[in-house]
């Protein structure tokens, strides 16, 4: 069983989606929505942290580590993580500052794994349920950007998945855009610097 973790750090919110039935027609996915500044700052970040990051945060997040073992936080089982979060919420002296709500969504609406590509300092790109986004990073005065436009975000993602291995080999943002356009992605380019 796997999970998908998404954090909106500015709002202090996040959600954990049980991906067991993800993208299957007629099925549901459970979602735990977490609200409050402490959630994004610590709990959700720890769910997606590498073992090295968890180790580095030990002194800074002692209240989390006292309530539950690090190994439990690294679990990818939705129910195990939900138990950890409920225990944390019940024992956290500042639990009034954050909360957990449970809901179900249609499995076809479950988040998609984020695809990333690029060349450090030259260009970067990603695709997920919000569509496709490509950016040039090597010209600070004319930062070229392309986004999916004129087709559904789900369709743009489906196209990107098919050709993403090729996109990952691209040397420039324009080469990546050409690969995606030839596959059927509708991209709109513009200069991100006004």
TORLUM-232751 format. One line per 3 residues: number of its first residue (from 1); their letters; for each residue x, y, z of C-alpha. Coordinates in nm, 2 decimals. Example, Ala and Ser with C-alpha at 12.3 -4.5 7.8 and 13.67 -1.06 7.14 Angstrom:
# TORLUM-232751
1> as> 1.23,-0.45,0.78; 1.37,-0.11,0.71
***
This chain:
# TORLUM-232751
1> xxx> 0.00,0.00,0.00; 0.13,0.34,-0.08; 0.04,0.70,0.01
4> xxx> 0.07,1.04,-0.16; 0.16,1.33,0.06; 0.09,1.69,-0.04
7> xxx> 0.18,2.00,0.17; 0.06,2.36,0.13; 0.32,2.51,0.35
10> xxx> 0.19,2.87,0.32; -0.15,2.77,0.45; -0.01,2.52,0.69
13> xxx> -0.23,2.24,0.55; -0.17,1.91,0.38; -0.33,1.58,0.29
16> xxx> -0.23,1.22,0.28; -0.41,1.00,0.02; -0.44,0.62,0.04
19> xxx> -0.33,0.52,-0.31; -0.45,0.16,-0.29; -0.74,0.21,-0.53
22> xxx> -0.59,0.51,-0.71; -0.71,0.57,-1.07; -0.95,0.27,-1.07
25> xxx> -1.30,0.35,-1.20; -1.58,0.30,-0.95; -1.35,0.29,-0.65
28> xxx> -1.28,0.54,-0.37; -0.96,0.66,-0.20; -0.94,0.77,0.17
31> xxx> -0.79,1.11,0.24; -0.67,1.25,0.57; -0.66,1.63,0.55
34> xxx> -0.45,1.80,0.81; -0.50,2.16,0.90; -0.28,2.39,1.10
37> xxx> 0.07,2.54,1.09; 0.24,2.27,1.29; 0.13,2.00,1.04
40> xxx> 0.31,2.13,0.73; 0.61,2.24,0.94; 0.68,1.90,1.09
43> xxx> 0.44,1.61,1.05; 0.39,1.60,0.68; 0.74,1.70,0.60
46> xxx> 0.86,1.40,0.81; 0.64,1.17,0.61; 0.82,1.25,0.29
49> xxx> 1.17,1.29,0.45; 1.47,1.08,0.37; 1.63,0.89,0.66
52> xxx> 1.91,1.15,0.66; 1.66,1.43,0.68; 1.47,1.26,0.97
55> xxx> 1.80,1.21,1.15; 1.90,1.58,1.10; 1.56,1.70,1.24
58> xxx> 1.58,1.50,1.56; 1.68,1.79,1.78; 1.43,2.03,1.62
61> xxx> 1.12,1.81,1.63; 1.16,1.63,1.96; 0.79,1.66,2.04
64> xxx> 0.71,1.45,1.73; 0.98,1.19,1.81; 0.87,1.16,2.17
67> xxx> 0.52,1.07,2.07; 0.60,0.82,1.80; 0.90,0.63,1.67
70> xxx> 1.06,0.75,1.35; 1.01,0.41,1.19; 0.63,0.45,1.23
73> xxx> 0.64,0.79,1.05; 0.83,0.64,0.76; 0.56,0.38,0.71
76> xxx> 0.38,0.39,0.38; 0.06,0.22,0.51; -0.22,0.47,0.54
79> xxx> -0.38,0.32,0.85; -0.04,0.31,1.03; 0.03,0.68,0.95
82> xxx> -0.33,0.77,1.06; -0.27,0.59,1.39; 0.06,0.78,1.44
85> xxx> -0.11,1.11,1.36; -0.41,1.04,1.59; -0.16,0.95,1.87
88> xxx> 0.04,1.26,1.81; -0.28,1.48,1.81; -0.40,1.32,2.13
91> xxx> -0.07,1.37,2.32; 0.05,1.70,2.17; 0.00,1.98,2.41
94> xxx> -0.06,2.22,2.12; -0.31,1.99,1.94; -0.56,2.27,1.95
97> xxx> -0.35,2.44,1.67; -0.40,2.16,1.42; -0.66,1.90,1.33
100> xxx> -0.73,1.59,1.11; -1.04,1.53,0.90; -1.11,1.22,0.70
103> xxx> -1.30,1.19,0.37; -1.32,0.98,0.06; -1.26,1.09,-0.30
106> xxx> -1.33,0.92,-0.63; -1.03,0.70,-0.71; -1.00,0.85,-1.06
109> xxx> -0.94,1.19,-0.89; -0.65,1.07,-0.68; -0.32,1.26,-0.72
112> xxx> -0.08,1.15,-0.98; 0.29,1.09,-0.92; 0.49,1.40,-1.00
115> xxx> 0.72,1.37,-1.30; 1.03,1.58,-1.29; 1.31,1.65,-1.54
118> xxx> 1.57,1.91,-1.62; 1.93,2.01,-1.63; 2.06,2.19,-1.32
121> xxx> 2.09,2.56,-1.40; 1.96,2.52,-1.75; 1.59,2.41,-1.74
124> xxx> 1.34,2.23,-1.52; 1.00,2.07,-1.58; 0.73,1.88,-1.40
127> xxx> 0.39,1.72,-1.47; 0.12,1.61,-1.23; -0.25,1.65,-1.19
130> xxx> -0.22,2.02,-1.23; -0.07,1.98,-1.59; 0.27,2.03,-1.74
133> xxx> 0.51,2.31,-1.66; 0.85,2.38,-1.81; 1.09,2.66,-1.73
136> xxx> 1.43,2.79,-1.86; 1.67,2.88,-1.58; 1.98,2.98,-1.78
139> xxx> 1.86,3.33,-1.89; 1.76,3.55,-1.59; 1.64,3.83,-1.82
142> xxx> 1.42,3.61,-2.04; 1.29,3.32,-1.83; 1.10,3.11,-2.09
145> xxx> 0.81,2.92,-1.95; 0.56,2.67,-2.10; 0.25,2.54,-1.94
148> xxx> -0.03,2.31,-2.06; -0.32,2.51,-2.20; -0.63,2.43,-2.40
151> xxx> -0.66,2.07,-2.29; -0.76,1.90,-1.96; -0.49,1.88,-1.70
154> xxx> -0.56,1.50,-1.68; -0.51,1.46,-2.06; -0.19,1.67,-2.04
157> xxx> -0.06,1.44,-1.77; -0.15,1.12,-1.97; 0.05,1.26,-2.27
160> xxx> 0.35,1.35,-2.05; 0.36,1.00,-1.89; 0.40,0.84,-2.23
163> xxx> 0.70,1.05,-2.33; 0.86,1.15,-2.00; 1.16,0.92,-2.04
166> xxx> 1.24,1.12,-2.36; 1.17,1.45,-2.19; 1.42,1.36,-1.92
169> xxx> 1.70,1.33,-2.18; 1.63,1.68,-2.33; 1.91,1.93,-2.30
172> xxx> 1.70,2.24,-2.33; 1.35,2.36,-2.24; 1.27,2.40,-2.61
175> xxx> 1.37,2.04,-2.68; 1.15,1.92,-2.40; 0.86,2.13,-2.52
178> xxx> 0.90,1.99,-2.88; 0.89,1.63,-2.75; 0.57,1.70,-2.55
181> xxx> 0.41,1.89,-2.84; 0.48,1.61,-3.09; 0.31,1.37,-2.84
184> xxx> 0.00,1.58,-2.85; 0.04,1.82,-2.55; -0.10,2.16,-2.60
187> xxx> 0.16,2.40,-2.46; 0.15,2.78,-2.42; 0.49,2.95,-2.39
190> xxx> 0.56,3.30,-2.25; 0.83,3.50,-2.08; 0.79,3.48,-1.70
193> xx> 0.99,3.80,-1.65; 0.79,4.12,-1.72
***
